Amino acid sequence: PDPGNSNESEGSVLLAEGKITPDLSVTVPAALRTSGRYLKVAVCVDYPGGGSAWSTAYVETSALPFTDVLPTHWGYSAVKHCYDKGYFSGTTPSTFEPNSSMSRSMMAVVIHRMAGKPETDASVSVPFTDISSASWYYPGVAWCYSEGIVLGTTGTTFSPNDNITREQAACFLYRLAGALGHSTEIRDLSALNAFEDADTVGGYAKTAMIWAVENGIMRGNGGRLNPKDTATRVQIASLIANFDAAFAN
């Protein structure tokens, strides 16, 4: 934090000093934006009647470029994992919008990236009339469809802009696990009974939800699974980080 302070000088770098102006802007180099490192900010206030006062604060820096997911955020580690892996980035260069929703098409793109972005067999015919082959998400949807990971909302529609729910996300990851050769074994059919809203899980998603709970991918919140709730971006990041941890070997 402070190269001139003998108690703080080890590993510190001076970013800016001197007279402060209203439009002062200081960029922290990417190499220094590591989790757990601190930036010391010292400001001197000059009073109109004379005299001055200094105020010093320490701000923990982040390895992420997002101002809305700081190291103190509960989902920081999961978001960092997904960002480092290239699964998904921010909504802008400096924001992640952790509480925003994720669309079905974006989830398909993320799943495709998790698999390493494999090519789709050219013979596969995608039946969805509501997506264009020129769309940014088409390669992801096409590969996921070819692997049986995503299904349509009808036989001919994918509903790419619909928000994905928590139970739908569990289904996507469950099917991805199968496509990647990971275990999709269900050991305890009553695993959801520990959650007070277990009976609200859709029949189509029950197996996937049991699998997600048994593998520590979905852990619930306050004793509830909230399967029909829209999954937020940070919740998706958490599910993905847990998925990767469960099948790391």
C-alpha positions in Angstrom: 0.0 0.0 0.0 2.6 2.6 1.0 6.2 2.4 -0.4 7.3 5.1 2.1 6.0 3.3 5.2 8.4 0.8 6.6 5.5 -1.3 7.9 3.8 -1.4 4.5 6.5 -1.2 1.9 7.0 -4.9 1.1 5.4 -5.7 -2.2 3.9 -2.2 -2.5 3.6 -0.1 -5.6 3.0 3.7 -5.8 0.2 4.4 -8.2 -0.3 8.1 -7.8 0.6 11.0 -5.6 0.6 14.8 -5.6 -2.1 17.4 -5.9 -5.6 15.9 -6.3 -7.9 17.4 -8.8 -11.7 16.7 -9.2 -11.1 14.7 -12.4 -8.3 12.5 -11.0 -8.4 9.0 -12.3 -6.0 6.2 -11.2 -5.9 2.8 -12.9 -4.8 -0.2 -11.0 -2.7 -2.4 -13.3 -4.2 -5.8 -14.0 -1.2 -7.5 -12.4 -2.0 -5.8 -9.1 -5.7 -6.6 -9.1 -5.3 -9.8 -7.1 -7.7 -11.0 -4.4 -6.5 -10.1 -0.9 -4.3 -7.2 -1.9 -5.1 -3.7 -0.5 -5.0 -0.3 -2.0 -4.3 2.5 0.4 -6.2 5.7 -0.4 -5.1 8.8 1.5 -7.0 12.1 1.0 -6.1 15.5 2.5 -8.9 18.0 3.0 -8.0 21.7 3.1 -10.6 23.7 5.1 -11.6 27.2 3.8 -10.8 28.8 7.2 -7.4 27.3 7.3 -6.0 24.0 8.4 -6.3 20.5 6.9 -7.0 16.9 7.8 -5.9 13.6 6.4 -8.1 10.6 6.0 -6.8 7.1 5.1 -8.7 4.0 4.0 -7.7 0.6 2.7 -9.7 -0.9 -0.1 -9.3 -4.6 -0.9 -8.5 -5.1 -4.6 -10.1 -7.7 -6.8 -8.8 -10.0 -9.5 -12.1 -9.4 -11.3 -12.8 -6.2 -13.2 -16.4 -6.0 -11.9 -17.2 -3.2 -9.5 -20.4 -5.1 -8.4 -18.8 -8.3 -7.3 -16.1 -7.4 -4.8 -14.1 -10.0 -2.7 -16.6 -9.6 0.1 -19.5 -10.8 -2.1 -20.8 -14.3 -1.3 -20.5 -15.3 -4.9 -17.1 -13.8 -5.6 -15.2 -17.1 -5.7 -17.8 -18.7 -8.0 -17.9 -15.7 -10.4 -14.0 -15.6 -10.5 -14.0 -19.3 -11.3 -16.4 -18.9 -14.2 -14.6 -15.7 -15.4 -11.2 -17.3 -15.3 -12.5 -20.4 -17.1 -14.0 -18.2 -19.8 -17.5 -19.5 -19.3 -19.0 -16.1 -19.2 -18.0 -12.5 -18.7 -19.7 -9.3 -17.6 -22.6 -7.4 -19.0 -20.2 -4.6 -19.5 -16.4 -4.5 -19.0 -16.8 -3.4 -15.4 -20.1 -4.9 -14.3 -21.3 -8.4 -13.8 -24.9 -7.8 -12.7 -24.9 -10.7 -10.3 -28.6 -10.4 -9.5 -29.8 -10.2 -13.1 -31.4 -13.2 -14.8 -29.9 -15.5 -17.4 -31.7 -16.4 -20.6 -32.0 -20.0 -21.9 -29.9 -19.1 -24.9 -27.1 -17.7 -22.7 -27.2 -20.8 -20.5 -26.8 -22.9 -23.6 -23.7 -20.9 -24.6 -22.2 -21.3 -21.1 -22.8 -25.1 -21.2 -21.2 -25.2 -24.7 -18.1 -23.4 -23.3 -17.9 -25.7 -20.3 -17.7 -28.6 -22.8 -14.8 -26.9 -24.6 -16.9 -25.4 -27.5 -16.9 -28.6 -29.6 -18.2 -28.5 -33.2 -21.7 -29.7 -33.9 -22.2 -32.5 -36.3 -23.2 -30.9 -39.6 -25.9 -33.5 -40.1 -27.8 -32.3 -37.0 -31.0 -30.4 -37.9 -32.1 -27.9 -35.3 -35.9 -27.8 -35.3 -36.4 -24.5 -33.6 -38.1 -21.8 -35.7 -37.5 -19.0 -33.2 -33.7 -18.9 -33.4 -31.6 -17.9 -36.4 -28.5 -19.7 -37.5 -26.9 -16.2 -37.6 -27.5 -15.5 -34.0 -24.6 -15.2 -31.5 -25.9 -18.1 -29.4 -26.8 -20.5 -32.3 -23.6 -22.7 -32.1 -24.2 -23.2 -28.4 -27.9 -24.1 -28.7 -27.2 -26.3 -31.7 -24.5 -28.3 -29.9 -26.5 -28.6 -26.7 -29.5 -29.8 -28.8 -27.4 -32.3 -30.6 -26.2 -33.8 -27.3 -29.7 -33.9 -25.8 -28.8 -31.3 -23.2 -31.4 -28.7 -24.2 -34.9 -29.4 -25.3 -37.4 -27.0 -26.7 -40.3 -25.4 -24.9 -42.3 -27.0 -27.7 -41.3 -29.2 -30.6 -40.4 -26.3 -32.8 -39.6 -23.4 -30.3 -36.7 -22.9 -28.0 -37.8 -19.6 -26.4 -34.2 -18.2 -26.3 -35.0 -15.1 -24.4 -37.0 -16.7 -21.6 -35.3 -16.6 -18.2 -33.9 -19.9 -17.0 -35.2 -21.3 -13.7 -33.2 -23.1 -11.1 -34.7 -26.5 -11.9 -34.0 -25.9 -15.6 -30.4 -25.0 -14.9 -30.1 -28.3 -12.9 -31.4 -30.2 -15.9 -28.9 -28.5 -18.2 -26.0 -29.5 -15.9 -27.3 -33.0 -15.3 -27.4 -33.7 -19.0 -24.0 -32.0 -19.5 -22.6 -34.4 -16.9 -23.9 -37.3 -18.9 -22.5 -35.9 -22.2 -19.1 -35.5 -20.6 -19.1 -39.0 -19.1 -19.6 -38.0 -15.5 -21.7 -40.0 -13.2 -25.5 -39.2 -13.2 -26.3 -41.9 -10.7 -29.1 -41.2 -8.3 -28.5 -42.8 -4.9 -31.3 -41.5 -2.6 -34.7 -40.8 -4.2 -35.7 -39.0 -1.0 -32.8 -36.5 -1.1 -35.2 -33.6 -1.8 -37.3 -34.3 1.3 -34.9 -32.3 3.4 -36.2 -29.1 1.7 -39.7 -27.8 2.6 -40.6 -27.0 -1.0 -39.5 -30.3 -2.5 -43.1 -31.0 -3.7 -42.8 -27.9 -6.0 -40.1 -29.5 -8.2 -41.4 -30.3 -11.6 -41.7 -33.9 -12.5 -39.4 -33.5 -15.5 -36.7 -32.0 -13.2 -36.9 -34.2 -10.2 -34.1 -36.6 -11.2 -31.8 -33.7 -12.1 -32.5 -31.9 -8.9 -31.9 -35.0 -6.8 -28.6 -35.5 -8.6 -27.7 -31.8 -8.1 -28.4 -32.0 -4.4 -26.5 -35.3 -3.9 -23.4 -33.9 -5.6 -23.4 -30.6 -3.8 -24.2 -28.6 -6.9 -27.4 -27.2 -5.5 -27.6 -26.6 -1.8 -30.7 -24.6 -1.4 -31.3 -21.4 0.6 -32.9 -21.3 4.0 -34.2 -24.9 3.7 -35.8 -24.2 0.3 -34.8 -25.1 -3.3 -36.9 -22.5 -5.0 -37.0 -24.6 -8.2 -39.4 -22.3 -10.1 -37.5 -19.1 -9.3 -35.5 -17.4 -12.0 -31.8 -18.3 -11.6 -29.6 -15.2 -11.2 -26.3 -14.9 -12.9 -24.4 -15.3 -9.6 -26.5 -18.4 -8.7 -25.6 -19.9 -12.1 -22.0 -19.2 -11.4 -22.3 -20.9 -8.1 -23.9 -24.0 -9.6 -21.2 -24.2 -12.3 -18.3 -23.8 -9.7 -19.9 -26.5 -7.6 -20.3 -28.7 -10.8 -16.6 -28.3 -11.6 -15.6 -29.0 -8.0 -17.8 -32.2 -7.9 -16.2 -33.6 -11.1 -12.7 -32.2 -10.8 -11.2 -35.7 -11.1 
